[in-house]
Amino acid sequence: MGRKKSAEKLKVVAVRVDPAIERRLRLLAEISGRKPSYFLQQLIEGGLGALEEAWLPADVLAQVRAGTVPEPAGAQSGPDLFGDMEQ
Protein backbone atom coordinates (compact mmCIF):
# COMPACT_ATOMS: atom_id res chain seq x y z
CA MET A 1 0.00 0.00 0.00
CA GLY A 2 1.60 3.24 -1.15
CA ARG A 3 1.20 6.78 0.03
CA LYS A 4 -2.27 8.26 -0.40
CA LYS A 5 -2.89 11.45 -2.34
CA SER A 6 -4.07 14.37 -0.23
CA ALA A 7 -7.70 13.79 -1.30
CA GLU A 8 -7.41 10.12 -0.29
CA LYS A 9 -5.92 10.51 3.19
CA LEU A 10 -6.49 7.67 5.58
CA LYS A 11 -9.09 8.19 8.29
CA VAL A 12 -8.65 7.30 11.95
CA VAL A 13 -11.12 4.82 13.44
CA ALA A 14 -11.13 3.95 17.13
CA VAL A 15 -12.18 0.50 18.25
CA ARG A 16 -12.28 -1.20 21.62
CA VAL A 17 -10.75 -4.67 21.85
CA ASP A 18 -10.24 -7.21 24.57
CA PRO A 19 -6.89 -6.71 26.34
CA ALA A 20 -5.73 -10.18 25.23
CA ILE A 21 -6.29 -9.23 21.58
CA GLU A 22 -4.41 -5.97 22.06
CA ARG A 23 -1.46 -7.86 23.58
CA ARG A 24 -1.41 -10.31 20.67
CA LEU A 25 -1.47 -7.45 18.20
CA ARG A 26 1.31 -5.62 20.05
CA LEU A 27 3.43 -8.80 20.15
CA LEU A 28 2.91 -9.39 16.42
CA ALA A 29 3.93 -5.80 15.72
CA GLU A 30 6.97 -5.93 17.99
CA ILE A 31 8.33 -9.19 16.58
CA SER A 32 7.65 -8.28 12.95
CA GLY A 33 8.96 -4.73 13.20
CA ARG A 34 5.71 -3.34 11.79
CA LYS A 35 3.17 -1.08 13.44
CA PRO A 36 -0.06 -2.45 14.93
CA SER A 37 -1.98 -0.23 12.51
CA TYR A 38 -0.46 -2.15 9.59
CA PHE A 39 -1.96 -5.41 10.83
CA LEU A 40 -5.30 -3.81 11.61
CA GLN A 41 -5.40 -2.39 8.08
CA GLN A 42 -4.64 -5.86 6.67
CA LEU A 43 -7.41 -7.42 8.77
CA ILE A 44 -9.94 -4.80 7.72
CA GLU A 45 -9.09 -4.97 4.03
CA GLY A 46 -9.11 -8.77 4.09
CA GLY A 47 -12.38 -9.16 5.96
CA LEU A 48 -14.50 -6.22 4.89
CA GLY A 49 -15.74 -7.88 1.72
CA ALA A 50 -17.03 -10.90 3.63
CA LEU A 51 -18.80 -8.67 6.15
CA GLU A 52 -20.37 -6.60 3.38
CA GLU A 53 -21.61 -9.75 1.66
CA ALA A 54 -23.17 -11.03 4.87
CA TRP A 55 -24.73 -7.77 6.05
CA LEU A 56 -25.50 -5.49 3.10
CA PRO A 57 -28.65 -5.73 1.01
CA ALA A 58 -27.97 -6.92 -2.55
CA ASP A 59 -28.59 -3.50 -4.14
CA VAL A 60 -26.19 -1.74 -1.76
CA LEU A 61 -23.59 -4.50 -2.19
CA ALA A 62 -23.80 -4.03 -5.97
CA GLN A 63 -23.13 -0.29 -5.53
CA VAL A 64 -20.12 -0.99 -3.31
CA ARG A 65 -18.72 -3.49 -5.81
CA ALA A 66 -19.22 -0.94 -8.60
CA GLY A 67 -17.10 1.51 -6.64
CA THR A 68 -19.90 3.87 -5.66
CA VAL A 69 -20.01 3.50 -1.91
CA PRO A 70 -23.14 5.29 -0.68
CA GLU A 71 -22.82 7.62 2.30
CA PRO A 72 -24.28 5.98 5.44
CA ALA A 73 -27.69 7.44 6.30
CA GLY A 74 -26.71 8.18 9.89
CA ALA A 75 -23.29 9.58 9.06
CA GLN A 76 -21.96 11.14 12.23
CA SER A 77 -18.61 12.32 13.36
CA GLY A 78 -17.37 11.30 16.74
CA PRO A 79 -14.67 9.36 18.47
CA ASP A 80 -16.59 6.08 18.59
CA LEU A 81 -18.26 4.89 15.38
CA PHE A 82 -20.09 2.00 16.97
CA GLY A 83 -21.29 3.46 20.25
CA ASP A 84 -20.96 1.41 23.40
CA MET A 85 -21.20 -2.15 22.14
CA GLU A 86 -20.98 -3.86 25.52
CA GLN A 87 -22.60 -7.28 25.31
N, C-alpha and C positions, 0 to 999 in steps of 0.2 A: 504494500500500500504506500503510494507516494504522497508527497505533500499536496495538500488541498489548495485550490485557488481561493482567493479571498472570499468569493461568493459562496464557496462550498466548505467553509470552515466547519470543523467538527463541533458538535454540541456536547455539553456536559450533562450527564444524567446521573442522579444519585439513586442508589439502591441499597436497601438493608439486607444483609446476609447473616447467616448463622456464624458465630465466631469460628467454628471449626472449618467452615468453607473459606473464610477470610485467611485463616492460617495456612490452609492448603494452597491458596492462590499466592500468598506471600512467599511460601517455600518454593513453589514453582518458579516464581519470578526471580528469587534470589539465586537459585541454582542455575537457571538458564541465562541469567544476565539481562533479562528483558524486564520491562515494567509490567506491573499487574494490569494496567490498562490495555496493554497489547493482548493479553490472554482474554480479557473480558470482551474486547473488540472481536477476537476470533470466535468466541462462543456465540456472541450475538449474531454475527454475520452467518455463521454456520447453522444456527438454529432458528433464525427468524422466519425463513421460508416455511419450515414445518409448522411453526406456530400460526402463521398467516393461513396456511391451508386448513388447519384444524378449526380456526376461530372466525375467519372472515367469511361473509356471505359470498357466493360465487361471483356476483357482479362486481363487488369491491375487489375481490382477489384478481379478477380479470384486469381491472384498472391498474392495480399495483404491478402486475406482470407486464403490462403495456408501458410502464414507466410513468404513469400519471397517478401518483399517490395523492388521494384526496386528503384535504385538511380534516383532522378529527373535529367532529361537531362540537365537542366540549373543550376545544383547545384552550388551555390555561397555562399561565406561566407561574412557576413556583418551584420551590426546592425539592418537592417530592411528587413525582408524576403519578404515583399509584395510591396516594393517601396512606392511611395507616392500615396495612393489610394483616394485622395480627389475626391469627387463626387458632 
